[in-house]
Amino acid sequence: MGAIRSAAWADAFASVPRHIFVPEWYGQEVDNRGITVWRRHDPADRDAWQAAVYSDQTLVTALDPDTAEPVDERAWTGIPTSSSTLPSLMARMLEDLAVEEGHRVLEVGTGTGYNAALLCARLGDRLVHSIDVSPALVETARGRLASAGYLPHLAAGDGQQGFPGHAPFDRTIATCSVPRIPAAWIEQTRPGGTILADVSMGIEGGLVHLTVDEERRALGRFTTTAGRFMAARGDANTYPRPERAPYAPRAGSRTAALTATDIRAHYPFRLLLAFHLPGGELVYHVDDETGAMSLQLQQHDGTWARAPIADEDTTTVTYGGSTDLWRQAETAWQWWNEHGRPAQDRFGYAREADGHHYAWHIPDGHRWPLIA
């Protein structure tokens, strides 16, 4: 698949059967009534099921029971809560983790158990620890792991609190996103150890590869491997989010050089935009009257600015609240172009011992403080 770079991980992927961990999955489709649903696929259609399981794609494996509503006997509406990540992304992350024989590993986000099985195949059961917020997922994964011959340490709980009582770990890997690196992960990772996780900063996020030092700081950079995960679920008080104010009324419009296409087309720029607008969000907006779609920047104070999705050199930006939101995006666009459009691995990420965290441009050290 091109993502595997070492014989040890090639052997692990060859020895762990993915189908044991994905006995069913849900594909999104629009039914004959125009309703978007999640349709269950399982071995009843063995050829199609097995082809999907052994393809390089992410497969949704669980829906939130509080939001899932049956449409027919094999389809539901609802919000996905767990998935089996596309194998190529898993392989790149496991290679980036740079495990060595004897390393103790913490995995946050057990999910189906497939990634834990790969770690067991590589390191041995006793060195692998995996935690998930869903007790049902953990018990299901435990059974699947046992049927494949693996018995790692498993627990149900808020993975943002680590795996108390089993630290220290040499490597911590998360298959869920967090708004910032939790203090517990740093405390439970030995000095010199590695944390690999998806940090979600609102507008964009990405995988960071960090080293924990003797001062209990985590320092590193965004990786060349690009991938995003579902948000970690746990104690809502861990990272409380401010309630967003109602949208401000329309204040005006103007011509701008930064277009929606520019933002959508460049992942590293969206990452930079998240540094410039910490706490901001990037959403799609559909006009109630015309049905036209726009890309909208918004903040929790109700400020917003949107541009139509169209391939044009200039665009008309409409805004509400402060006039500065899209101007800040234009400032970020100018900086990114003036600095040669740096890729994501040209940006560093740090969490200090006191909880402050920031991003920086590695070549010149320019910093952007992030929300604490």
C-alpha positions as CSV (number, residue, x, y, z in Angstrom):
1,M,0.0,0.0,0.0
2,G,3.1,2.3,0.1
3,A,2.5,3.5,3.7
4,I,4.4,0.6,5.3
5,R,8.2,1.2,5.4
6,S,9.5,-1.6,7.6
7,A,9.4,-5.3,7.6
8,A,8.1,-5.5,11.2
9,W,5.0,-3.5,10.4
10,A,4.5,-5.4,7.1
11,D,4.5,-8.6,9.1
12,A,2.0,-7.2,11.6
13,F,-0.4,-6.1,8.9
14,A,-0.1,-9.4,7.1
15,S,-0.8,-11.4,10.3
16,V,-3.9,-9.5,11.6
17,P,-7.2,-10.2,9.8
18,R,-9.2,-6.9,9.5
19,H,-12.5,-8.7,8.9
20,I,-12.6,-10.0,12.5
21,F,-12.7,-6.4,13.7
22,V,-15.2,-5.1,11.1
23,P,-18.0,-7.7,11.0
24,E,-20.3,-5.0,9.9
25,W,-20.0,-1.4,8.8
26,Y,-22.3,1.5,7.7
27,G,-22.2,3.3,4.4
28,Q,-23.8,6.7,3.8
29,E,-26.3,7.0,1.0
30,V,-29.4,8.9,0.0
31,D,-32.5,6.6,-0.1
32,N,-35.4,6.9,-2.6
33,R,-37.1,9.5,-0.4
34,G,-34.1,11.8,-0.5
35,I,-33.1,11.0,3.1
36,T,-29.4,10.6,3.9
37,V,-29.0,7.4,5.9
38,W,-26.4,5.0,7.2
39,R,-27.0,1.6,5.7
40,R,-25.5,-1.5,7.4
41,H,-23.3,-3.9,5.4
42,D,-22.4,-7.3,6.7
43,P,-21.4,-10.8,5.5
44,A,-25.0,-11.4,4.1
45,D,-23.5,-9.9,0.9
46,R,-20.1,-11.5,1.5
47,D,-18.2,-10.5,-1.6
48,A,-19.1,-6.7,-1.3
49,W,-18.5,-6.8,2.5
50,Q,-15.1,-8.4,2.2
51,A,-14.1,-6.2,-0.6
52,A,-14.8,-3.1,1.5
53,V,-13.2,-4.5,4.6
54,Y,-9.9,-5.2,2.7
55,S,-10.0,-1.9,0.8
56,D,-8.1,1.2,1.9
57,Q,-11.0,3.2,3.3
58,T,-12.4,4.3,6.6
59,L,-15.5,2.3,7.6
60,V,-18.0,3.6,10.1
61,T,-18.7,0.9,12.6
62,A,-21.0,2.5,15.2
63,L,-23.7,5.1,15.4
64,D,-24.7,7.2,18.5
65,P,-27.6,5.3,20.1
66,D,-29.0,8.7,21.3
67,T,-29.3,10.1,17.8
68,A,-29.8,7.0,15.7
69,E,-33.3,6.6,14.3
70,P,-34.3,3.5,12.2
71,V,-35.4,4.2,8.6
72,D,-35.8,0.6,7.7
73,E,-34.5,-2.7,9.0
74,R,-31.0,-2.0,7.7
75,A,-30.7,1.8,7.7
76,W,-30.6,4.5,10.3
77,T,-30.1,8.3,10.5
78,G,-27.6,9.4,13.2
79,I,-24.1,10.5,14.1
80,P,-21.1,8.1,13.7
81,T,-19.2,7.5,17.0
82,S,-16.6,4.9,15.9
83,S,-14.9,3.8,12.8
84,S,-12.1,1.6,11.5
85,T,-9.6,4.0,10.1
86,L,-8.3,3.5,6.5
87,P,-5.4,1.1,6.8
88,S,-2.9,3.3,4.9
89,L,-3.3,6.1,7.5
90,M,-3.0,3.6,10.4
91,A,0.2,2.3,8.8
92,R,1.7,5.7,8.4
93,M,0.9,6.6,12.0
94,L,2.3,3.4,13.4
95,E,5.5,3.9,11.4
96,D,5.7,7.5,12.6
97,L,5.3,6.3,16.2
98,A,8.7,4.6,15.8
99,V,8.2,1.9,18.4
100,E,11.1,-0.3,19.4
101,E,11.2,-3.8,21.1
102,G,10.2,-3.5,24.7
103,H,8.3,-0.2,24.4
104,R,5.1,0.2,26.4
105,V,2.3,1.8,24.4
106,L,-0.9,3.6,25.3
107,E,-3.6,3.8,22.7
108,V,-6.4,6.2,23.3
109,G,-9.5,5.1,21.3
110,T,-9.8,1.3,21.2
111,G,-12.6,1.4,18.7
112,T,-12.9,-1.9,16.9
113,G,-9.6,-3.2,18.4
114,Y,-7.9,-3.5,15.0
115,N,-5.1,-1.0,15.8
116,A,-4.6,-2.6,19.2
117,A,-4.2,-5.9,17.5
118,L,-1.6,-4.5,15.2
119,L,0.3,-3.2,18.2
120,C,0.1,-6.6,19.9
121,A,1.4,-8.3,16.8
122,R,4.3,-5.9,16.7
123,L,5.2,-5.6,20.5
124,G,3.4,-8.4,22.4
125,D,0.2,-8.2,24.4
126,R,1.7,-7.2,27.8
127,L,3.1,-4.0,26.4
128,V,-0.1,-2.7,24.8
129,H,-2.7,-0.6,26.8
130,S,-5.8,0.7,25.1
131,I,-8.7,2.7,26.5
132,D,-12.0,3.9,25.1
133,V,-14.9,6.0,26.6
134,S,-17.5,3.4,25.5
135,P,-17.7,0.3,27.7
136,A,-19.7,-1.5,25.0
137,L,-17.0,-0.9,22.4
138,V,-14.3,-2.1,24.8
139,E,-16.0,-5.3,25.6
140,T,-16.8,-6.0,21.9
141,A,-13.1,-5.2,21.0
142,R,-12.0,-7.5,23.9
143,G,-13.9,-10.4,22.4
144,R,-12.6,-9.8,18.9
145,L,-9.0,-9.4,20.1
146,A,-9.2,-12.7,22.0
147,S,-10.7,-14.5,19.0
148,A,-7.6,-13.3,17.0
149,G,-5.3,-14.4,19.8
150,Y,-4.5,-11.1,21.5
151,L,-5.0,-10.1,25.1
152,P,-3.8,-6.5,25.6
153,H,-4.7,-4.4,28.7
154,L,-8.1,-2.8,28.0
155,A,-10.1,-0.3,30.0
156,A,-13.3,1.8,29.6
157,G,-12.9,5.4,30.6
158,D,-12.1,8.9,29.5
159,G,-8.9,8.4,27.5
160,Q,-8.0,12.1,27.9
161,Q,-7.1,11.1,31.5
162,G,-4.7,8.5,30.1
163,F,-4.5,5.0,31.7
164,P,-4.0,5.6,35.4
165,G,-2.0,2.9,37.3
166,H,-0.2,1.6,34.3
167,A,2.2,4.5,33.4
168,P,4.8,5.3,32.3
169,F,4.5,4.7,28.6
170,D,7.2,5.0,25.9
171,R,4.6,5.9,23.3
172,T,1.1,7.4,23.4
173,I,-1.0,7.3,20.2
174,A,-4.6,8.6,19.9
175,T,-7.1,7.6,17.3
176,C,-9.4,10.4,18.3
177,S,-8.9,14.2,18.1
178,V,-8.4,16.5,21.1
179,P,-8.5,20.3,21.2
180,R,-5.1,20.3,22.9
181,I,-2.7,17.7,24.3
182,P,-4.0,16.6,27.7
183,A,-1.8,17.0,30.7
184,A,-2.3,13.4,31.7
185,W,-0.7,12.1,28.5
186,I,2.4,14.1,29.2
187,E,2.5,13.0,32.8
188,Q,2.1,9.4,31.8
189,T,4.6,9.4,28.9
190,R,8.2,9.0,30.1
191,P,10.8,11.8,29.3
192,G,12.1,11.1,25.8
193,G,8.9,9.3,24.9
194,T,6.6,10.2,22.0
195,I,3.0,11.4,21.7
196,L,1.2,11.1,18.3
197,A,-2.2,12.6,18.2
198,D,-4.7,14.6,16.1
199,V,-5.0,18.2,17.5
200,S,-8.3,19.9,16.4
201,M,-8.1,23.7,16.6
202,G,-11.5,24.6,15.2
203,I,-10.9,25.7,11.7
204,E,-8.4,22.9,11.0
205,G,-6.2,20.5,12.8
206,G,-3.7,17.7,12.2
207,L,-1.4,15.0,13.5
208,V,1.4,16.2,15.7
209,H,4.5,14.1,16.6
210,L,5.7,15.3,20.0
211,T,8.6,14.4,22.4
212,V,8.1,14.8,26.1
213,D,11.1,16.4,27.9
214,E,12.4,16.3,31.5
215,E,10.5,19.5,32.2
216,R,7.2,17.8,31.2
217,R,6.8,19.8,28.1
218,A,5.6,18.3,24.8
219,L,7.4,19.7,21.7
220,G,7.3,18.7,18.1
221,R,5.7,19.3,14.8
222,F,2.8,18.5,12.5
223,T,3.6,15.4,10.5
224,T,3.7,14.9,6.7
225,T,1.0,12.3,7.3
226,A,-2.3,14.1,7.1
227,G,-5.3,12.6,8.8
228,R,-8.3,13.6,10.9
229,F,-10.2,11.6,13.5
230,M,-13.6,11.8,15.3
231,A,-13.5,14.0,18.4
232,A,-12.7,12.4,21.7
233,R,-15.7,11.8,23.9
234,G,-15.5,12.1,27.6
235,D,-16.1,14.5,30.5
236,A,-17.6,17.6,29.0
237,N,-15.9,19.6,31.8
238,T,-12.4,18.6,30.6
239,Y,-12.4,21.1,27.7
240,P,-15.5,23.3,28.1
241,R,-16.5,25.2,25.0
242,P,-18.1,28.6,25.3
243,E,-21.7,28.8,24.1
244,R,-21.8,30.5,20.7
245,A,-23.8,33.7,20.6
246,P,-26.5,34.1,17.9
247,Y,-25.2,35.1,14.5
248,A,-24.7,38.9,14.2
249,P,-27.0,40.6,11.6
250,R,-25.6,41.2,8.2
251,A,-23.4,44.3,8.3
252,G,-22.2,44.6,4.7
253,S,-20.1,43.1,1.8
254,R,-16.9,43.8,0.0
255,T,-14.6,42.5,-2.7
256,A,-11.8,40.3,-1.5
257,A,-8.9,38.5,-3.2
258,L,-9.0,35.4,-0.9
259,T,-11.7,33.0,-2.2
260,A,-13.5,30.0,-0.7
261,T,-11.6,27.9,-3.3
262,D,-8.3,29.1,-1.9
263,I,-9.2,28.0,1.6
264,R,-10.7,24.6,0.5
265,A,-7.8,23.7,-1.8
266,H,-4.9,24.2,0.6
267,Y,-4.8,22.1,3.8
268,P,-1.6,23.8,5.2
269,F,-3.2,27.2,4.8
270,R,-6.3,26.1,6.7
271,L,-3.9,24.9,9.5
272,L,-2.3,28.4,9.5
273,L,-5.7,30.0,9.5
274,A,-6.5,28.0,12.7
275,F,-3.4,29.6,14.2
276,H,-4.5,33.1,13.3
277,L,-8.1,32.5,14.4
278,P,-7.9,30.3,17.5
279,G,-11.4,29.2,18.5
280,G,-12.8,30.0,15.1
281,E,-14.8,27.6,13.0
282,L,-15.1,26.9,9.3
283,V,-18.5,25.7,8.1
284,Y,-20.6,25.4,5.0
285,H,-23.6,27.8,4.7
286,V,-26.6,27.3,2.5
287,D,-28.8,30.3,1.6
288,D,-32.4,29.6,2.6
289,E,-33.8,31.4,-0.4
290,T,-31.4,30.5,-3.3
291,G,-29.8,27.3,-2.0
292,A,-26.4,28.7,-2.9
293,M,-23.5,27.4,-0.9
294,S,-20.8,29.4,0.8
295,L,-17.8,28.8,3.0
296,Q,-18.3,30.6,6.3
297,L,-15.8,31.6,9.0
298,Q,-17.4,32.2,12.3
299,Q,-16.5,32.9,15.9
300,H,-18.3,32.3,19.2
301,D,-19.2,36.0,19.6
302,G,-21.6,35.7,16.6
303,T,-19.2,37.3,14.1
304,W,-19.2,35.6,10.7
305,A,-18.0,36.2,7.1
306,R,-18.8,34.1,4.1
307,A,-17.7,33.7,0.5
308,P,-19.5,31.8,-2.3
309,I,-18.0,28.5,-3.5
310,A,-16.9,29.3,-7.0
311,D,-13.7,29.2,-9.0
312,E,-13.0,33.0,-9.3
313,D,-9.9,35.2,-8.8
314,T,-11.9,37.6,-6.6
315,T,-15.0,37.1,-4.5
316,T,-17.7,39.1,-2.7
317,V,-17.5,38.5,1.0
318,T,-20.6,39.1,3.1
319,Y,-20.1,39.6,6.8
320,G,-21.9,40.2,10.1
321,G,-20.5,41.6,13.3
322,S,-16.8,42.7,13.1
323,T,-15.4,43.5,9.7
324,D,-12.1,42.0,10.7
325,L,-12.7,38.3,10.4
326,W,-12.1,37.9,6.6
327,R,-9.3,40.5,6.8
328,Q,-7.5,38.3,9.3
329,A,-7.9,35.4,6.9
330,E,-6.4,37.6,4.1
331,T,-3.5,38.5,6.4
332,A,-2.8,34.8,6.9
333,W,-3.1,34.2,3.2
334,Q,-0.6,36.9,2.4
335,W,1.8,35.5,5.1
336,W,1.6,32.0,3.7
337,N,2.3,33.1,0.2
338,E,5.2,35.4,1.2
339,H,6.8,32.5,3.0
340,G,6.7,30.1,0.1
341,R,3.5,28.3,1.0
342,P,5.0,26.1,3.7
343,A,3.6,22.6,4.1
344,Q,2.2,21.4,7.5
345,D,5.5,19.9,8.6
346,R,7.1,23.3,8.6
347,F,4.9,24.2,11.6
348,G,5.7,23.1,15.2
349,Y,3.4,22.5,18.1
350,A,4.2,22.8,21.8
351,R,2.4,22.3,25.1
352,E,4.3,23.9,28.0
353,A,4.4,22.5,31.5
354,D,2.0,25.3,32.7
355,G,-0.6,24.4,30.2
356,H,0.0,27.1,27.6
357,H,0.4,25.9,24.0
358,Y,1.3,27.4,20.8
359,A,2.3,26.8,17.2
360,W,5.3,28.2,15.4
361,H,6.9,28.4,12.0
362,I,10.0,26.2,12.3
363,P,12.3,28.1,9.8
364,D,12.0,31.5,11.5
365,G,10.5,30.7,14.9
366,H,7.4,33.0,14.5
367,R,4.8,31.9,17.1
368,W,1.0,31.9,17.3
369,P,-0.4,31.5,20.8
370,L,-3.3,29.1,20.9
371,I,-6.3,29.0,23.3
372,A,-5.3,27.7,26.7
